[in-house]
Amino acid sequence: MAPHYLDYAATSAIRPPEVVDAVRSYLLETGATPGRGGYGRAVEAGRRVLAARQRVHAALGLPGDAARLTFSANATTSINHVLHRTLSPGDAVVVTDFDHNAVLRSAAWLARHRDVRVRHVHGHADGTLDRRAFTRALDGARLVSINAVSNVLGTRLPVAELVHEAHESDALVLVDTAQAAGHVPVDWASADFVAFTGHKALLGPQGTGGLWVRPGLDLEPFVVGGTGGNSLDREMPAAWPDHLEAGTANGPGLAGLAAGAAWVLERGVTSLHAEARDLKARLLDGLAQVPTIDVLSPAAPDGAAIVTVRSTAVDAATLARELDREHHVQVRPGLHCAPEVHRLLGTTATGAVRFSLGWASTAADVDAAVEGTARAVRASSVTI
């Protein structure tokens, strides 16, 4: 029996065939490193990376020159880049309960090793932020981190409003789009930094991601090295994207990301979101009817297709294991690298089970998840 994959918030383990074909084609027909030669294969490699840059830039709805979008291994690398190169000793950074550990751990490291002041703004279990606390935290802050969509609750923050308020206080703004890019239409074009990952709703392979930096704003490189040009210069090139792209690019991965972004652009983020929204409502309603299951995620129709639950009859790890082994439903238990959200929910000791939908999800997947959950909790004799 084919599995019912419901872990798209972790990665799009199922990808359109065009993505697989693009990676295979790159390895078989191109194979060279972009920007490292003028022969045919190297030129074609450069074209494929350029296509990825332009398509991701378009899929994210970003303004200006696509060269301001630079590639890295993942969103975490890009987030670290911004925090480490923007914050100096004595600076204040604003983080929230909805931030991923990519932000929280980076901020904690900077507080410990660089005397950066971390201002933590709390939120609520319904996915909303304490706006008064947010306003107070902005006073004198250098940088604000905004997670566009929670990877636990599926709720979205009012990004454009928060960016505007932060800018009025002269703070820079980093937006983490990991759970939104390619899946949820969000306006983040006024931000200063936009970090993205390629392997979730943009449908590319793992090991792809990057950072967009607002035109007119400089950012010192986090990693320095070869770029294929200006080799006599001891400084990184001033021209973008080379300014932030040291080392060999992930050619096969970016070829796959170009195909994934093209797939998203063709179908449209708004249309994809509408399809996932309807399936999410079906999943949420179904799980809410299962005895001993508490649905922790709000309905949040404008957010991501994520439904997180806990059971009073079975622990999260056991429930996820039973869903996989007995019912072929693949989900993720645990704390989801978002500890502050779980503190809001009261699940730090037990964890929770996250169901998340994506481009290939169907009503049959949703129904299998609901039925499997009902059977798993009935059959279990393990209590919390």
C-alpha positions in Angstrom: 0.0 0.0 0.0 1.3 3.4 -0.9 1.9 5.6 2.1 -0.1 8.7 2.8 2.6 11.4 3.2 1.4 14.2 5.5 4.8 15.8 6.5 5.1 18.6 3.9 6.0 21.1 6.6 9.2 19.2 7.0 9.9 18.8 3.3 8.1 18.0 0.1 9.3 14.4 0.0 7.0 13.9 -3.0 7.9 16.2 -5.8 6.5 16.9 -9.3 8.2 14.7 -11.9 9.6 17.8 -13.6 11.8 18.4 -10.5 13.2 14.9 -10.6 13.8 15.2 -14.4 15.6 18.5 -14.0 18.0 17.1 -11.4 18.6 14.0 -13.5 19.1 16.1 -16.7 21.6 18.4 -14.9 23.7 15.5 -13.7 23.6 13.6 -17.0 23.8 16.5 -19.5 25.4 19.5 -17.7 27.3 18.4 -14.6 29.7 21.4 -14.6 29.9 24.2 -12.0 28.2 27.5 -12.7 30.5 30.4 -13.3 33.6 28.2 -13.6 34.4 28.2 -17.3 33.3 29.4 -20.7 32.8 26.0 -22.4 29.3 24.7 -23.2 28.6 22.7 -20.0 29.7 25.5 -17.7 27.6 28.1 -19.6 24.6 25.8 -19.5 25.1 25.4 -15.7 25.1 29.1 -15.3 21.9 29.4 -17.3 20.2 26.9 -15.1 21.2 28.7 -11.9 20.0 32.0 -13.4 16.7 30.4 -14.2 16.4 29.2 -10.6 17.2 32.7 -9.4 14.7 34.4 -11.6 11.9 31.9 -10.9 12.3 31.9 -7.2 12.4 35.7 -7.2 9.1 35.7 -9.1 7.5 33.0 -7.0 8.3 35.0 -3.8 6.8 38.2 -5.4 9.9 40.2 -4.7 10.7 43.6 -6.3 13.7 44.8 -8.3 16.6 42.9 -9.7 16.7 39.1 -9.2 20.4 39.4 -8.5 19.6 40.5 -5.0 18.4 37.0 -4.3 21.3 34.8 -3.4 21.5 31.1 -2.8 22.8 29.1 0.2 22.3 25.6 1.6 19.0 26.4 3.5 17.0 29.0 5.3 18.9 28.4 8.5 22.2 29.4 6.9 20.6 32.6 5.5 19.1 33.5 8.9 22.5 33.0 10.6 24.0 35.2 7.9 21.7 38.1 8.7 21.9 37.9 12.5 25.7 37.5 12.6 26.4 40.2 10.1 23.8 42.7 11.2 24.1 42.6 15.0 27.0 44.1 17.0 27.8 44.1 20.7 25.1 46.1 22.5 22.5 45.8 19.7 19.0 44.6 20.4 17.2 41.9 18.4 13.5 41.2 18.6 12.3 37.6 18.4 8.9 36.0 19.1 7.4 32.8 20.3 6.7 31.8 16.8 10.3 31.8 15.7 12.1 28.6 14.7 15.3 27.5 16.4 17.2 28.8 13.4 16.5 32.2 14.9 16.2 31.4 18.6 19.5 29.5 18.8 21.3 32.1 16.7 20.1 34.9 18.9 21.0 33.0 22.1 24.6 32.4 20.7 24.9 36.1 19.9 23.7 37.0 23.4 26.2 34.7 25.0 29.2 35.4 22.8 28.6 38.9 21.4 26.6 40.7 24.1 23.6 41.1 21.9 20.4 41.9 23.8 17.5 39.6 22.9 14.0 40.9 23.4 11.5 38.1 23.4 7.9 39.0 22.5 5.3 36.4 23.6 2.3 35.3 21.6 -0.9 33.4 22.2 -2.0 29.8 21.5 -4.3 31.1 18.7 -1.2 32.3 16.8 -1.5 36.0 17.5 1.3 38.2 18.8 1.2 40.4 21.8 1.2 43.6 19.8 1.7 46.0 22.7 4.8 44.0 23.8 6.0 44.0 20.2 5.7 47.8 20.1 7.6 48.2 23.3 10.3 45.8 22.2 11.0 47.9 19.0 12.4 50.9 21.0 16.1 51.1 19.9 16.1 47.6 18.3 18.5 47.0 15.5 16.8 43.9 14.0 13.4 42.3 14.1 12.7 38.6 13.2 9.2 37.8 11.9 8.2 34.2 11.1 5.6 34.6 8.4 3.8 31.3 9.2 4.2 29.1 12.3 5.4 25.6 11.5 3.4 24.2 14.5 0.1 26.1 14.4 0.0 27.0 10.7 -1.1 30.5 11.6 0.3 33.5 9.8 1.4 36.8 11.2 0.5 40.2 9.7 3.9 40.6 8.1 3.3 43.8 6.2 1.9 45.5 9.3 4.7 44.4 11.5 7.4 45.4 9.0 5.8 48.9 8.7 5.8 49.3 12.5 9.4 48.1 12.8 10.5 50.5 10.1 8.9 53.4 11.8 11.2 52.6 14.8 14.2 52.4 12.4 14.7 48.7 12.9 15.7 46.3 10.1 13.4 43.3 9.5 14.1 39.7 8.6 11.2 37.6 7.5 11.5 33.8 7.7 9.3 32.4 4.9 10.2 28.7 5.3 6.5 27.6 5.8 5.0 30.3 3.5 7.1 30.5 0.4 5.2 28.8 -2.5 2.3 27.9 -0.3 0.7 30.9 1.4 0.3 34.3 -0.3 2.0 36.8 2.1 3.3 40.3 1.4 6.9 40.5 2.6 8.2 42.7 -0.2 8.8 45.7 2.1 11.1 43.6 4.4 14.8 44.2 4.5 15.8 40.5 4.4 13.8 37.5 3.2 15.1 34.1 4.1 13.7 31.1 2.2 14.1 27.4 1.8 13.8 25.5 -1.5 12.8 22.1 -0.3 9.3 22.7 1.2 6.5 24.4 -0.9 8.9 25.6 -3.6 9.3 21.9 -4.3 13.1 21.8 -4.8 15.6 19.3 -3.4 17.1 19.6 0.1 20.3 21.7 0.3 18.7 24.6 -1.5 17.6 27.9 0.0 18.7 31.5 0.1 18.4 35.1 1.1 17.0 38.2 -0.6 18.4 41.6 0.5 16.5 44.8 -0.1 18.1 47.0 -2.9 20.2 49.7 -1.4 21.0 47.8 1.7 24.4 46.2 2.1 25.2 43.0 3.9 28.7 41.7 4.6 29.4 38.2 3.4 29.1 35.4 6.1 31.2 33.0 4.0 34.0 34.2 1.8 36.0 32.4 -1.0 36.0 31.7 -4.7 33.3 33.1 -6.9 34.8 32.2 -10.3 35.8 35.8 -11.1 38.0 38.7 -9.7 40.4 36.1 -8.4 43.2 38.6 -7.7 41.0 40.6 -5.4 41.3 39.6 -1.7 37.8 41.0 -1.0 34.5 39.5 -2.1 33.1 41.1 -5.3 30.8 44.1 -4.7 28.5 43.0 -7.5 25.5 40.8 -6.6 24.9 37.9 -6.4 28.6 37.1 -6.3 28.9 39.3 -3.2 27.2 36.7 -1.0 27.8 33.5 -3.0 31.2 32.0 -2.2 32.1 28.4 -3.2 30.6 25.9 -5.5 26.9 26.2 -6.1 24.6 23.2 -5.7 24.0 23.0 -9.5 21.8 19.8 -9.5 19.8 21.1 -6.5 19.2 24.5 -8.1 18.2 22.9 -11.4 15.5 21.1 -9.4 14.6 24.2 -7.6 14.2 26.1 -10.9 11.7 23.3 -12.0 9.9 23.4 -8.7 9.5 27.2 -8.8 8.3 27.0 -12.4 5.7 24.5 -11.3 4.5 26.8 -8.5 4.4 29.8 -10.8 2.4 28.0 -13.5 -0.3 27.0 -11.0 -0.1 30.1 -8.8 0.4 30.3 -5.1 -3.1 31.6 -4.5 -4.6 28.6 -6.3 -2.4 26.1 -4.5 -3.3 27.7 -1.2 -7.0 27.4 -1.9 -6.7 23.7 -2.6 -4.7 23.0 0.5 -7.0 25.2 2.6 -10.0 23.0 1.7 -8.2 19.8 2.5 -7.0 21.3 5.8 -10.6 22.1 6.8 -11.5 18.5 6.1 -8.6 17.2 8.1 -9.2 19.6 11.1 -12.9 18.7 11.2 -12.2 15.0 11.0 -9.5 15.0 13.7 -11.7 17.1 16.0 -14.3 14.3 16.0 -11.8 11.6 17.2 -12.1 10.9 21.0 -9.1 11.8 23.1 -7.7 14.0 20.3 -7.2 17.7 21.1 -6.7 19.8 18.0 -4.2 22.5 18.9 -4.1 24.4 15.6 -6.6 27.1 15.0 -8.7 26.9 11.8 -6.6 29.8 10.3 -7.8 29.5 6.7 -5.3 32.1 5.6 -2.4 30.1 7.0 -0.6 27.0 6.1 -2.2 23.5 5.8 -0.9 22.4 9.2 -3.0 20.6 11.9 -1.2 19.8 15.1 -2.8 17.6 17.7 -2.2 15.8 21.0 -4.0 12.8 22.5 -4.9 12.1 26.1 -4.7 8.4 25.4 -1.4 8.0 23.6 1.9 9.9 23.5 2.9 11.7 20.4 5.8 9.4 19.4 3.7 6.3 19.8 0.8 7.8 17.8 3.0 8.8 14.9 4.7 5.3 14.9 1.4 3.5 14.9 0.1 5.8 12.1 3.1 4.9 10.0 3.4 1.1 10.8 -0.3 0.2 10.9 -2.0 2.8 8.7 0.7 4.0 6.3 0.2 7.6 7.4 3.5 9.6 7.7 3.5 12.5 10.1 5.9 14.2 12.5 5.8 14.0 16.3 7.9 16.1 18.7 8.6 19.8 19.3 9.2 20.7 15.6 12.2 22.9 16.4 9.8 25.5 17.8 10.0 25.2 21.6 8.3 28.5 22.4 5.2 27.6 20.5 5.0 24.3 22.5 5.4 26.3 25.7 2.3 28.2 24.7 0.4 25.0 24.0 1.7 23.2 27.2 3.2 20.4 25.2 6.9 20.8 25.9 6.9 17.6 28.0 4.8 15.5 25.7 5.3 16.9 22.2 2.5 16.8 19.7 1.8 15.3 16.3 1.8 17.5 13.2 -0.1 16.7 10.1 0.8 18.9 7.1 -0.5 18.9 3.6 1.1 19.8 0.3 0.8 20.0 -3.5 0.1 16.2 -3.9 -2.2 15.7 -1.0 -5.7 14.3 -1.6 -9.0 13.8 0.2 -8.0 10.1 0.4 -4.8 11.1 2.3 -6.9 13.2 4.7 -9.5 10.5 5.3 -6.8 7.8 5.9 -5.2 10.1 8.5 -8.4 10.6 10.3 -9.4 7.0 10.3 -5.9 5.9 11.2 -5.8 8.3 14.1 -9.1 7.0 15.4 -8.0 3.4 15.2 -4.6 4.1 16.8 -6.0 5.8 19.8 -8.7 3.2 20.3 -6.1 0.4 20.1 -3.6 2.0 22.4 -3.3 1.2 26.0 -0.5 3.7 26.6 -1.6 6.8 28.5 0.2 10.0 29.2 
